[in-house]
Amino acid sequence: MVDPRVAVPASELWLFENTAALASVCTGMEESKNGQVSARGSFGKYAKDENGLSDQVRQ
């Protein structure tokens, strides 16, 4: 029998290896699908520029 394979980016592999984190993400996706969301404002200050630096590091 052939075992199907999928490619997972190395930067995301940790999530699939961490069952607690994956369960939390799945719960959040399900809550979002059901409209159970709340506004948290902008997360822009956590974004990184083309050099991988966040606004907090540059300041």
Sequence and secondary structure as in RCSB ss.txt:
>XXXX:A:sequence
MVDPRVAVPASELWLFENTAALASVCTGMEESKNGQVSARGSFGKYAKDENGLSDQVRQ
>XXXX:A:secstr
         HHHHHHHH HHHHHHHHHHHHHHHTT        GGG B TTS BHHHH 
